[in-house]
Amino acid sequence: MSHILPDQDLDLSFLYDIADGSNEFIIESIDMFLQHTPELLQMITIAIAEKEWTAAYQASHKLKPNLGFFGMPISQATIQEVELMAKAGAPDPELLISKFENVKSVVLNNITTLTRIKADLEMGG
């Protein structure tokens, strides 16, 4: 099974490398991502809707390493742009929203893929 899904900005090579053959580690790592990432996306969504730029900045900052760990460099770079724009008080809120919605869409697709990978591994796949 290929660990690289370039159409989804998802490359699990790093995760598989550090897991050193431990499916349990991969399952636990994916599980942590599945628990925390939707919460962070929701926090950012609410913060943007309420124009709470500090909260949007803080949640984006927390999300950024998760995306890097799971091989989503495009989304990680884009959420960093969102983070910096929010930190600056969102001088161009439409651009910030557009970038965030792009990241959110990709990450939600990846959550579906990661859920399937986790299920496969739990079944001994």
Backbone bond lengths (Angstrom), bond angles and torsions (degrees), N, CA, C in turn:
res aa  C-N    CA-C-N  psi(-1)  N-CA   C-N-CA  omega(-1)  CA-C   N-CA-C  phi
1 M - - - 1.458 - - 1.518 109.39 -
2 S 1.310 115.37 131.81 1.460 119.93 178.83 1.520 109.46 -75.24
3 H 1.320 115.88 140.23 1.459 120.79 179.31 1.519 110.55 -98.71
4 I 1.321 117.25 1.65 1.456 121.42 -176.24 1.523 108.84 -112.76
5 L 1.327 115.13 122.18 1.456 121.37 179.55 1.535 107.57 -125.19
6 P 1.335 117.70 78.42 1.459 119.81 -172.03 1.520 114.31 -62.69
7 D 1.330 117.78 -28.35 1.462 119.87 179.68 1.522 111.71 -67.87
8 Q 1.321 116.80 -15.94 1.463 120.74 -179.24 1.527 111.93 -114.05
9 D 1.332 118.55 7.88 1.459 120.00 -177.33 1.532 108.82 53.23
10 L 1.339 114.52 52.31 1.459 120.17 -177.63 1.522 108.66 -142.37
11 D 1.322 115.84 116.26 1.462 121.34 -179.86 1.527 107.41 -134.69
12 L 1.305 115.61 107.99 1.467 120.62 -175.62 1.526 113.14 -89.35
13 S 1.324 117.55 12.75 1.471 120.88 -178.62 1.521 112.31 -54.60
14 F 1.338 116.91 -47.34 1.465 120.61 -178.91 1.521 110.46 -60.69
15 L 1.317 116.50 -45.46 1.465 120.71 179.52 1.526 110.88 -59.46
16 Y 1.330 116.54 -46.34 1.461 120.22 179.90 1.527 111.63 -66.10
17 D 1.342 116.22 -36.13 1.468 119.84 178.41 1.524 111.43 -63.13
18 I 1.332 116.54 -48.43 1.466 118.12 -177.02 1.525 111.74 -75.89
19 A 1.333 117.32 -20.32 1.471 120.30 177.84 1.516 110.92 -70.94
20 D 1.329 116.12 -24.18 1.467 121.46 177.41 1.533 111.72 49.98
21 G 1.331 115.27 46.57 1.458 119.97 175.99 1.519 115.42 86.24
22 S 1.325 117.30 0.11 1.468 120.36 -178.48 1.521 110.98 -90.67
23 N 1.333 115.36 102.70 1.459 119.03 176.27 1.527 111.12 -63.38
24 E 1.330 116.20 -31.31 1.464 120.18 179.02 1.531 110.51 -61.31
25 F 1.331 116.97 -41.84 1.471 121.45 178.16 1.527 110.14 -63.29
26 I 1.321 116.62 -43.28 1.468 121.04 -179.55 1.527 109.81 -63.98
27 I 1.324 116.66 -45.02 1.472 121.48 179.45 1.527 109.91 -60.60
28 E 1.341 117.17 -46.59 1.469 120.66 -179.62 1.524 111.38 -64.14
29 S 1.323 116.78 -39.88 1.467 120.65 179.51 1.524 110.85 -65.11
30 I 1.322 116.05 -45.60 1.468 120.01 178.75 1.526 109.30 -63.21
31 D 1.319 116.78 -41.05 1.462 120.99 -179.94 1.534 110.66 -59.86
32 M 1.318 117.08 -43.44 1.474 121.11 177.63 1.531 110.03 -60.73
33 F 1.321 116.63 -44.54 1.465 121.44 179.12 1.525 109.99 -60.31
34 L 1.337 115.84 -45.01 1.461 120.82 -178.12 1.528 111.87 -66.50
35 Q 1.320 117.28 -28.07 1.465 120.69 178.25 1.531 111.76 -77.61
36 H 1.327 116.63 -45.42 1.464 120.68 -169.81 1.524 114.58 -90.18
37 T 1.302 117.86 -34.45 1.465 120.43 -173.19 1.528 112.87 -64.99
38 P 1.340 119.98 -47.88 1.473 118.38 177.96 1.531 112.43 -59.06
39 E 1.336 116.68 -36.66 1.470 120.55 177.67 1.531 110.23 -61.72
40 L 1.325 116.54 -45.07 1.460 120.14 -179.85 1.526 111.39 -65.87
41 L 1.326 117.15 -41.19 1.461 120.60 177.35 1.532 110.18 -60.60
42 Q 1.318 116.26 -41.68 1.464 120.59 179.24 1.526 110.55 -66.28
43 M 1.324 117.61 -41.17 1.463 121.16 178.31 1.535 110.44 -60.21
44 I 1.320 116.09 -43.51 1.467 120.33 179.72 1.525 109.97 -66.19
45 T 1.326 117.00 -43.77 1.464 121.26 179.41 1.526 110.97 -56.88
46 I 1.319 116.32 -47.85 1.469 121.37 -179.57 1.530 110.30 -65.93
47 A 1.325 116.37 -44.30 1.466 119.92 -179.32 1.530 111.29 -60.14
48 I 1.327 116.32 -42.20 1.465 120.16 178.66 1.530 109.99 -64.84
49 A 1.311 116.66 -45.53 1.467 120.99 -179.06 1.530 110.93 -59.38
50 E 1.326 115.88 -35.15 1.465 120.89 -178.35 1.528 112.31 -94.70
51 K 1.334 115.69 5.18 1.471 121.89 -178.74 1.537 112.04 54.60
52 E 1.327 114.20 36.02 1.472 121.75 175.99 1.524 107.13 -92.83
53 W 1.310 116.01 80.38 1.466 120.87 -170.72 1.519 112.82 -65.58
54 T 1.335 118.03 -32.95 1.466 120.12 178.11 1.528 110.28 -64.25
55 A 1.319 116.73 -43.60 1.467 120.49 178.91 1.530 110.36 -66.16
56 A 1.332 117.02 -38.79 1.474 120.54 177.96 1.529 109.67 -63.88
57 Y 1.319 115.98 -42.15 1.470 120.92 177.72 1.529 110.50 -60.95
58 Q 1.327 116.70 -48.05 1.469 120.35 -176.31 1.523 111.89 -64.37
59 A 1.315 117.93 -43.24 1.467 120.63 -179.81 1.533 110.89 -69.41
60 S 1.323 117.01 -37.65 1.472 120.27 176.20 1.522 110.56 -62.32
61 H 1.323 115.48 -40.62 1.465 120.93 178.91 1.533 110.70 -61.87
62 K 1.330 117.31 -39.51 1.470 121.50 178.96 1.524 111.82 -70.57
63 L 1.330 116.67 -33.44 1.463 121.10 -178.03 1.527 112.10 -73.01
64 K 1.308 116.80 -33.36 1.473 122.94 -172.09 1.536 113.78 -52.31
65 P 1.334 120.56 -50.38 1.475 118.26 -178.92 1.528 113.07 -66.30
66 N 1.331 117.79 -31.15 1.473 120.12 177.26 1.524 110.04 -59.35
67 L 1.317 116.23 -43.20 1.456 120.52 -178.34 1.527 110.43 -67.05
68 G 1.314 117.14 -37.18 1.461 120.60 177.77 1.519 111.82 -66.46
69 F 1.320 115.68 -43.12 1.468 121.27 -178.81 1.525 111.17 -61.12
70 F 1.325 116.12 -34.13 1.464 120.82 -178.89 1.519 112.95 -98.01
71 G 1.324 116.74 22.35 1.455 120.92 171.47 1.516 114.03 62.27
72 M 1.316 116.02 47.73 1.463 121.34 176.29 1.537 108.64 -119.36
73 P 1.334 117.31 65.16 1.468 119.47 -172.70 1.524 114.14 -63.94
74 I 1.320 117.84 -33.15 1.464 120.12 179.59 1.533 109.09 -68.34
75 S 1.310 116.32 -47.37 1.465 120.65 178.55 1.525 111.07 -65.35
76 Q 1.328 116.54 -37.08 1.461 120.20 179.01 1.532 110.27 -63.98
77 A 1.322 117.10 -43.92 1.467 120.91 179.25 1.529 110.69 -65.23
78 T 1.324 116.07 -38.68 1.467 119.95 -179.28 1.520 111.18 -70.64
79 I 1.339 117.64 -39.92 1.472 118.65 179.02 1.528 109.37 -68.34
80 Q 1.329 117.68 -28.15 1.462 119.50 174.91 1.532 110.14 -66.45
81 E 1.323 117.02 -37.67 1.461 120.14 175.39 1.526 110.16 -63.15
82 V 1.326 117.05 -43.14 1.469 121.63 177.06 1.520 109.24 -60.17
83 E 1.327 116.11 -45.44 1.466 121.70 179.75 1.527 110.75 -56.73
84 L 1.329 116.51 -49.34 1.460 120.50 -177.46 1.523 111.81 -67.73
85 M 1.329 116.56 -37.33 1.464 120.05 177.77 1.533 110.51 -65.96
86 A 1.324 116.74 -42.17 1.464 120.60 178.75 1.519 110.46 -65.67
87 K 1.326 116.44 -39.86 1.462 120.85 179.39 1.534 110.55 -61.75
88 A 1.323 115.66 -33.01 1.471 121.03 179.94 1.530 111.46 -83.75
89 G 1.330 118.38 5.34 1.451 121.15 178.59 1.510 113.45 86.26
90 A 1.314 117.19 19.01 1.468 123.54 176.77 1.528 112.40 53.54
91 P 1.341 117.12 64.78 1.467 119.12 179.35 1.535 112.38 -60.22
92 D 1.333 117.30 -27.20 1.464 121.65 176.46 1.531 107.64 -128.00
93 P 1.334 117.07 82.44 1.470 119.60 -174.50 1.525 113.73 -60.00
94 E 1.333 117.37 -33.75 1.470 119.53 -179.59 1.525 110.95 -63.74
95 L 1.321 116.96 -40.83 1.462 120.98 178.38 1.528 110.03 -66.21
96 L 1.322 116.69 -43.49 1.470 121.01 178.30 1.533 109.22 -58.90
97 I 1.316 117.66 -47.25 1.473 121.55 -179.17 1.522 110.19 -62.25
98 S 1.313 117.26 -43.99 1.467 121.38 179.88 1.527 111.23 -60.19
99 K 1.326 116.22 -46.59 1.471 120.12 -179.96 1.527 110.51 -64.08
100 F 1.329 116.64 -43.36 1.461 119.16 -179.50 1.528 111.30 -64.79
101 E 1.317 117.58 -43.38 1.462 120.26 -179.90 1.531 110.77 -61.44
102 N 1.320 116.92 -35.47 1.459 121.66 176.76 1.534 110.02 -62.78
103 V 1.328 116.29 -49.97 1.473 120.95 178.62 1.526 110.16 -60.60
104 K 1.314 116.36 -46.43 1.465 121.07 -177.50 1.528 110.93 -58.52
105 S 1.319 116.84 -43.18 1.459 121.27 179.77 1.527 111.54 -61.49
106 V 1.323 116.42 -48.01 1.474 120.79 179.93 1.523 110.52 -63.66
107 V 1.328 116.90 -45.66 1.465 120.62 -177.22 1.531 110.96 -65.74
108 L 1.322 117.82 -39.42 1.466 119.32 177.84 1.533 111.12 -63.95
109 N 1.327 117.48 -38.39 1.470 120.26 174.07 1.523 110.44 -62.77
110 N 1.327 116.08 -41.03 1.466 120.30 -179.78 1.526 111.41 -67.68
111 I 1.320 117.36 -32.50 1.460 120.71 176.55 1.527 109.56 -61.37
112 T 1.317 116.45 -41.33 1.471 120.61 176.76 1.527 110.29 -61.39
113 T 1.325 116.22 -45.85 1.473 120.98 179.41 1.525 110.70 -63.58
114 L 1.328 117.70 -44.87 1.463 121.19 -179.24 1.530 111.39 -65.51
115 T 1.314 117.39 -34.84 1.464 120.90 176.87 1.529 109.56 -62.65
116 R 1.326 116.34 -41.38 1.468 121.27 179.12 1.534 110.37 -67.86
117 I 1.327 117.59 -42.85 1.475 121.02 179.26 1.525 109.49 -62.12
118 K 1.327 116.67 -44.21 1.466 120.76 179.66 1.529 110.30 -60.77
119 A 1.342 117.34 -45.04 1.459 121.08 179.23 1.521 111.20 -61.21
120 D 1.336 116.78 -41.90 1.466 121.06 178.22 1.526 110.54 -61.44
121 L 1.323 116.96 -44.19 1.462 120.67 -179.29 1.534 110.83 -66.67
122 E 1.316 116.97 -38.38 1.461 120.28 179.02 1.523 111.25 -65.37
123 M 1.322 116.23 -27.00 1.462 120.08 177.68 1.526 111.87 -89.02
124 G 1.327 115.80 8.41 1.454 120.14 177.87 1.519 113.79 88.03
125 G 1.317 115.83 17.49 1.473 120.85 -177.53 1.482 114.62 -79.28
